[in-house]
């Protein structure tokens, strides 16, 4: 089955239901309208010469047009390559050189960044195309003619760009099987150069169908999606799962605390303003929109990273909102970074909602989740999702090419397997082989690189940090996340990050970086004393440094390699 087969079911069953609302422009598309636009865009891309398994890179803000262009790429059987909007020309150059996309699709303000990539690193790129042109289905220009928004960089040897044809926009998409690649997503690069993870349609279907069941998605759900669409969290967990459920997506191009809070506490219009009468999406026609229905716009779902929940909590307190303002919400999920237990409890007290924390990776989609209809335990990521198997192994055994499980309650490296696990790293068989380890039955398990511990009574899994972050102090294991949680519970501390630093006597020692809470100036001696009261002596940091902020990537993950030496 193809990923878009799930989308096609919704188009058939509920063509007039709202699929997508662009919260910035007020643009609204029904399922039938979205499907029609995707067909037109796919025809336009085919006429530009995009073929099955070609790569199309996307470097643009999340918008209705980006959703259309992304789905059109999948419909053609081509591979979408989302690019992190925070990346520099050097980082983008690495992706273009490695993925070799035929097209790069940009919104207007980002064309200059692509042009700054050295030509030798973008040799494969034949066109840099404006997002609006792709979403509208505009054909490629005749060779030699200029096109507004389109920059022809070069032609593939022996081939010219295809000319506009009378191709039927409703023709069947090229045949694909589940192993066909759908996405080429580059890892966030928190520890080094990013790698391209090949995500197949089977991988996407496994994550989407698992979440549909585990989180009880409904066609009348409305997801407020303010996460970027260059990451699995926003693109797959949010957008693709919502469309597969027949739900509605209210798409924000960026997270604005006040606008998002307005929608979470009201009927769905940004800043309390009605969107009635606004234009439909950039390239849509009037007959492709539907009238606004207040109940249909009422948000029921929100997905975020811990940083976003911190900002929302601050705004909730500033406005003095009561929990009943959030009574219509059904589910709020947190992921992509650890959720502090203190934030978990504070948010529940302020809103009446218990955040559902889950765990996934670029390479695997979603792996574990706290239950929708069961206890959600702070500091844990729950149990395996449907179709996912997990185990916790002794890292030393994995380095020897075997698997020796640790006892429950003991720390080890988390391994997963299932249809959600990616096909491998793009054109890198060595890194792919190193990412898996076989058990006695020959089954391959993916090494997540995350240290974890499973509770012997509940079976819930707690993450302890990356295996590379494990600090070996005189032969004793120090798990950074454990120390960070202790620090973040102390007065005057907003956030903390703990890293290992070389030491002549012990090999490595923990050093803490702390962001003070507003108006606070915690003293190093007090923080170290607090750690000594709660931790074994070998886990206590040797030093605490105050910093204004922790370096983070676009999804809020702390980039520890960027902390001062």
Buried (B, 14 or more C-beta within 10 A) or exposed (E): EBBBEBBBEBBEEBBEBBBBBBBBBBBBBBBBBBBBBBBBBBBBBBBBBBEBEBBBBBBBBBBBBBBBBBBBBBBBBBBBBBBBBEBEBEBBBBBBBBBBBBBBBBBEEBBEBBBEBEEEBBEBBBBBBBBBBBBBBBBBBEEEEEBEBBBBBEEEEEEEBBEBEEBEBEEEBBEBEBEBBBBBBBBBBBBEEBBBBBBBBBBBBBBBBBBBEBBEBEEBBBBBBBBBBBBBBBBBBBBBBBBBBBBBBBBBBEBBBEBBBBBBBBBBBBEEEBBEEBEBBBBBEEEBBBEBEEEBBBBBBBBBBBBBBBBBBEBBEEEEBEEEBBEBBBBBBBBBBBBBBBBBEBBBEBBBBBBBBBBBBBBBBBBBBBBBEEEBBBBBBBBBBBBBEBBBBBBEBBEEEBBEBBEEEEBBBBBBBBBBBBBBBBEBEEEBEEBBBEBEEEEBBBBBBBBBBBEEEBEBBBBBBBBEBBBEBEEEBBBBBBBBBBBBBBEBBBBBBBBBBEBEEBEBBBBBBBBBBEEEEBEBEEBBEBBEEBBEEBBBBEEBEBBEEBBBBBBBBBBBEEBEE
